[in-house]
Amino acid sequence: MLMTDLRVTLVQAATHWHDAKANRVMYGDLLRPLAGQTDLVVLPEAFTSGFTNETLANAETMDGVTVRWMGALASELNAVVTGSVVIRDGERCVNRLIWMRPDETCAVYDKRHLFRMAGEHERYAAGSERLIVEWNGWRICPLVCYDLRFPVFLRNAMRADLGRMDYDLLLFVANWPASRRGPWRTLLRARAIENLCYAVGVNRVGRDGNGLDYAGDSAAIDFLGETLLELDEQPQLRTTTLSASALAAHRERFPAWRDADAFTLQP
């Protein structure tokens, strides 16, 4: 499919603590006016609960209310809707990013890098496989929060079988506290530059039930590390357009991928 410009909507809000219904109402009310005006809607990490220690009490299933709500919303908007949700998968809980398409089919990615400083590795099971999805001719790699700190897992490469790079857009959904906003802003730019791609990060704002404050700083960054869009600490919804031709031109004139070191990622 021909790669066309991509309209991406960053949804930055103060997620209600442990109240999935209130969050679905809030995010739904924000998004419904966008029908036909965007291609991809990005919600924060754990957008139905906040980044919670109480996994079992807040976990849903893939046939539960939130996944069905995402499908109906994606269909209504005629756009992909993505964000992560605490999901019970058999005997385990995972921090699962759901990539919901307008036809109400979805792909999923379970967060690989679990934030041990908050004990996430003790409450959630880690994923193992990176997800690449295709939308409007773009190849997109969606990830969750702490994954941003691990460039080896994220490394882009030329795919001989595709005749193009593995992905064109890195996408991060997050609950990244204000106390570490410097690394968030810096690493988003680094990941875009080193991988010759766009990077979009969507964070929440407000204070959560653990007493942590969030400064937002949701952003869209281009392949040179330049800011296309950056939000402040206020709840807001903004849409930006990523240029397919600008990305192709940059990769043509600056093919740094040709000099990258080869490696194999171990489990």
C-alpha positions, 0 to 999 in steps of 0.5 A: 500500500502506498504510504500517505501522510498520517494524521496522529491525535495525541490524547493527554488527560488526567486518567481517573484512578481505578474508574474504568467507566469514568475513563471510557466516558471521558475519553469517548467524549473527547474523541467523538468530535474527531470522526473523519479528522484523524487516522490514529488516536493515541491514549496513555498507558493504563488509560482505564485505571492509571498505573496501578499496583492493584492489578487483579482488582483492575484487570479486564479481559480481551472480551470485556467492556473496554476492548469492545468500547475501543472497537466501537470507537475506532469504527465510529472515528474510522481511525485506529485507537490505541492505548494500554490496559491492564489485562488478565491473560489466563493466570497472569496480568499483563500491561497490554497495548491494544491496537484497535482498527476501524473494522474492530479487529485488533493486534496486541503488544504486552509490555516487555520492559517492566518498571522494577523501581515500582515493582511492576515486574512483581505484578505483571508478566513481561511480553517477549515479541515486538509488534509491527503493525501497518496502517495507511502504508506506514509500518508502526512499532507501538510500545509502552512507557519504560520500553523507551529506555531500551534502544537495542529492543527498538532498533530499526533496520532495513528489511531486504524482504520488504525493500524498506525499513522495519518501521516508520513510526515509533509510538509510546504510550506512557504514565511517565512521572514529572520527576523524570520528565527530562529523560522522557523528552530526551529519549523520545528525540534520541529514538527518532534520530537513531532509528531514522523515523518519527517518534510519538509519545503520549503521557498522562497529566495530573496526580494519580492514586499513588501520589505521583504527579505527571507533567504531560510533555506528550510530543511528536518528533521527526527523524532529525529530533525536531519537535513537530508538536509538544504539549504542556502539563494541561489536559488537551487533545492535539492532532499533527500530520506526519509527512511520508515524503519528508521521511523518505527524502531524509532516508535517501540523503542520510542512509545511516542504516547502511553503517549500523552494527549487526546483532541478534537480540537474545531472549 
